Amino acid sequence: MPKQSKSKSKAQTTKTKNKVQPEPLGITTSKWYWVMLTGVMVTVFSVVGYIMNLGIANTAVLLLTITLLIGLIGYVRITPSNLPVSKRATFLFIGASVIGFGAWAAIVLVATNAGFIESIFVDPFFIIPSVILCMIIGAFIGELLSKNSRIQALLFKP
């Protein structure tokens, strides 16, 4: 009785290992989901701002914060990336914490020294949305930096 060669079975197993599983499609991979979510949130927070008598400027800041946050999450969810999730999260974290918070601190420092605001603790409605806005913009910058292969090689040695 002839024995089967082992090379044939190895060839079959390597073919199955190299198959890439397609990413499961879900509702969050659709652009229309994010557009509809943004529209609903803008409507809801507009009504909430009107009911609470926040004023147009405060409502606009609140809407901008919510819209940018949903936009960041949707952009990260929809756009493909060649990086693993942990490395992509590292770029988002570096962008939000270093770039975003650094930009916020510089803006507050310049505004305080120039006399535009006496203290950052005067209006709590200024503090939280402004920090969130700067961190979201920093995360967008971090995501854009993650697409540069030279920066990837600099941070993550092959």
N, C-alpha and C positions, 0 to 999 in steps of 0.2 A: 504494500500500500504506500503510494507516494505521499510525502509530507508537503504541506503547503509552505511556500517560502514566507519568511517573516517580512520581507520588504514590501510585499503586496499589502499586508495589513497596516504597516506603518504609513504607506502612501494614502490609504483610505482614512486613517485617523488624522493625518495632517490636513487633509482637505476639510474635514469637519471642524477642526480647530480654527482655521482661518476665516470661517464664515462670520460675517459681521451681522449681528442681530439688528434689524431695523428699529429705530426709536418708536416707541408706541405713540400713536397719535391720540391726542386728547383735546379737550376744549381749549386748554390754555395755549395751544400752539397755533390757534387761529388769531389773525389780526383783528377780526371783527369782534371777538370776545373782548379784547382790550379796549377797542373803540367804544363798544357798548358799556363796558364797566366804567370807563372814564366819563361818558355822558351821564350815566346814572349817578355817579358820585358828585359830579359838578352840579347836577340838579338838586340832589339831596342837600349838599352843603350850602348851596345858594339859599334854599328854603330855611335851613337851620340858621344861617347868618341873618336872614331877614327876621325870623321869629325872635332871635336873641338880641336884635338891635345892635349888631356889631359895627355897622358902618360899612361903607363901600370899600375903603382901603383895607380894613381888617379882613373882610370877606374875600377880597381879591388875593390877599396874601395866603389865606387859608386854602382857597381854590388852587392857587399856583403850587402850593406845597403838595396837595393831594394829587394834582395832575402830574407833576414831575415824579412823584413816588410811583404812581401807577405806570408812568412811561418808562421809568428805569426797570421795574420788574418785568414789564412786557417786552422791553428791548432785550433784556438778558434771556428771557424765556424763548423768544422767537428766533433770534439770530444764532446761527450755528457757530461753533468755536472748535478749533483744533486742539484746545487745551483740555486736560481733565478738569473735573469740577473743582477739585481742591486748589489747583493752580489758578483757575479763573476766579475763585472766591478770594484768593490771596490778592490778586490785582484789584478786585472790587474793594477789599478791605483797606489796602494801601491807598487807593484813590480816595476813599471816603474819609479815612482817619487822618492821613498825613496831608494830602492835598486839600481836601474839603475843610477840615477843621483848621488847618493852617491859614487858609484863605479867610475863614470867618474871624479868626483871632486877629489877623492883620487888618481886616475891615473895621473891627470894633476898636482896635488900638488907634488907627488913624482917625476914626470918627470921634473918639473920646478926646484925643489930643487936639484935634482941630476945633473942638467946641460944638460939634453938631449934636452930641448927646452928652449930658452931664455924667450919667452912669448907665451902664448896660442893664442895671436892675430896676430902672424906672418903670418900664412897661414889660411885664412878663410875656405879653403877646408878641413882643419883638424878639425875645431871646430864642424860644423854642423853634418857631418857624424859620428864623434866619439860620440857625444851626443846621436844621434839617435840610433846608435849601442848599446850603454850601456843601453839606456832606453828599447830597444826591448829585450835584454837579461834579464833585470830586470823584464819585463812583463812576459817572459817565466817562470822565477823563481816564480813570484807571482801566475801564473796559476798552477804551480806544488804544491805550498803551499796550494792552495785552495782545493786540493784533500785530504789533511790531516784533519781528523775529529777533532783532538784535537785543531788545529789552528782555525778551524771554530768555535768551542765552545768558544775559548778564545776571538775571535773578536766579535762574534755575540751570545750574551747570549740567550738561549732558553726561 
